[in-house]
Amino acid sequence: MAGSLTTGIVAALLLVIAPLVPAEGDAVLGVVLCGFAFGWAVLAVLSARFTDQPQRWAFIPALFLGAGGLLLLTLGSSAVLDWVWPPTLLALVIWMAVRVHRDLRVRRGRWLLYPVLAVLAIVSVGGGYETVQSAADEDYPMPGNLIDVGTHSLHLNCNGSGSPTVVLQPGGGEMSSAFGWIAPVVSEETRVCVYDRAGHGWSESSETAQDGAEIAADLHTLLESGQVPGPYVLVGHSFGGLYTLTSAALYPDEVAGMVLVDTTAPASEPAPRSTTTSDDASPDAMDRLAALLGTTARLGLGRLVSGSDFGDLPPQSRDEMRAAGATESHLRGTVEEYLTANTSGGQAAWLEDFGSKPLVVLTASVGSDAASVEKQEQLATLSDESAHRLIEGADHSALIHEEAHAAATSEAILDVVAAVRDEEPLAR
């Protein structure tokens, strides 16, 4: 019994890493189902040949999972499969539980299979829940445009007029709608652009590992192709701050100022300039892992994660983030960001001197210990014309998601805009 279950898991993992299987959601999920199907088939065969308690019923889940896997591999996901598969799986799990109780007399064997059946039941309920919720999601129209950046297209939305242009970079796992309080305020004074990184929001996924250097290159191409004039004031929240620092290092002539909003601290030592992928895994392995984890969005995991607190963001912004965060592409993009976190941190350390360009570093007082504040202080030393502001009463997300504290972020952005525009000292 244990050997058969282990065989299924091992077979699934081997099929996932097989070079002939593309690192795409349907393909990865399809071979996982085929691997599990093999495990159930092994149980049916071995129990019939070597025990006095044959479990021939295990051929049924083997056929069911194998057929589902082959359909995903050959035809991809479909609305019919999404609606039919979850209730059919739940009915099958109930039938399997009855057969296990009736045909398997060894108590240890039953208690080995019951947790597996429980997992399958959760999968079926989660899949059904996600199918229903996805159908009920409102189709939010995309503001702005999709701009081709080479191998994929990114969403860009610009409003307001004037120079310098402010470019807002959302935090890890977030999208352009996170700036629902900030973008409208800034657009009253100058041109402001929000965009979605590859795989997030309305943007298409990329086949290239999304580390800081790749994201910075994408943004550079996006602004150039979208005919957005510089100079730019780059604003990055959390992980977005890493990408902002990398952009300033790679394209210094384009960046006139920065606002780092409770930014993730870069690495203590710069990464080699040739670094473009994680030190811990190959790009192909990361793609496959991200694709595998991304498929859990089909079980409602993405919706569970995206259902977190969005502060008091405007209802439209909040609902856009919740709907987009539930998708497989968004969850996969988020996983990729965290898989390349070490590389992105090292690339952000490429910026060692911002000269006398205006820089404001904002730090949330809630949740920041002395070490965190010190790292934020070090970021402020990148420029001779900088200010470090500790925002009392704000936590990490409140600086973007809550109107009262987002006002402090908007003020910092406009202070940098004024310093760049008027060539005057930064307001302290």
Number of C-alpha atoms within 10 A of each C-alpha: 18 10 12 20 19 13 19 23 19 16 20 24 16 14 20 25 17 14 10 8 15 17 23 18 23 22 25 29 26 27 27 25 26 25 26 26 28 25 26 26 23 21 25 21 16 16 17 14 10 9 9 9 13 17 20 17 17 21 18 16 20 23 16 17 23 23 16 21 25 18 17 21 21 11 11 16 16 10 9 8 13 16 15 11 16 24 16 12 21 19 12 19 21 13 12 19 15 11 15 20 14 10 14 16 11 11 9 10 13 17 12 13 17 16 11 13 18 14 12 17 20 15 19 22 18 19 24 23 16 25 18 13 15 17 10 9 14 11 10 12 8 14 12 14 16 20 18 16 18 12 10 17 22 26 23 24 16 20 17 17 13 15 19 24 25 31 23 26 30 26 23 21 23 25 25 25 26 24 21 21 23 24 23 14 17 21 19 13 16 19 21 27 24 22 27 24 31 25 26 28 26 26 23 21 19 17 15 16 23 28 26 30 26 18 21 23 16 22 23 17 17 22 19 14 13 17 9 17 14 16 17 25 27 29 27 23 27 19 26 27 30 31 32 29 33 28 27 24 21 18 13 14 11 16 22 25 28 29 31 29 29 29 27 22 19 26 18 11 12 18 18 11 10 8 15 20 23 17 12 12 12 11 18 16 14 20 22 20 19 24 27 22 20 26 22 22 24 21 22 24 22 26 24 14 15 23 16 9 13 20 14 16 21 17 11 12 19 20 19 22 21 23 21 23 26 26 25 25 27 29 28 26 27 22 22 23 21 17 23 22 23 20 26 31 26 22 30 30 20 21 19 14 14 23 12 14 21 29 32 27 23 25 25 23 18 14 11 16 9 8 9 17 18 12 15 24 17 13 23 22 18 18 19 14 20 25 21 19 20 17 17 11 12 20 19 18 20 21 26 30 25 20 18 14 20 22 16 18 28 20 14 26 25 21 20 28 27 20 20 21 14 10 11 11 16 20 15 11
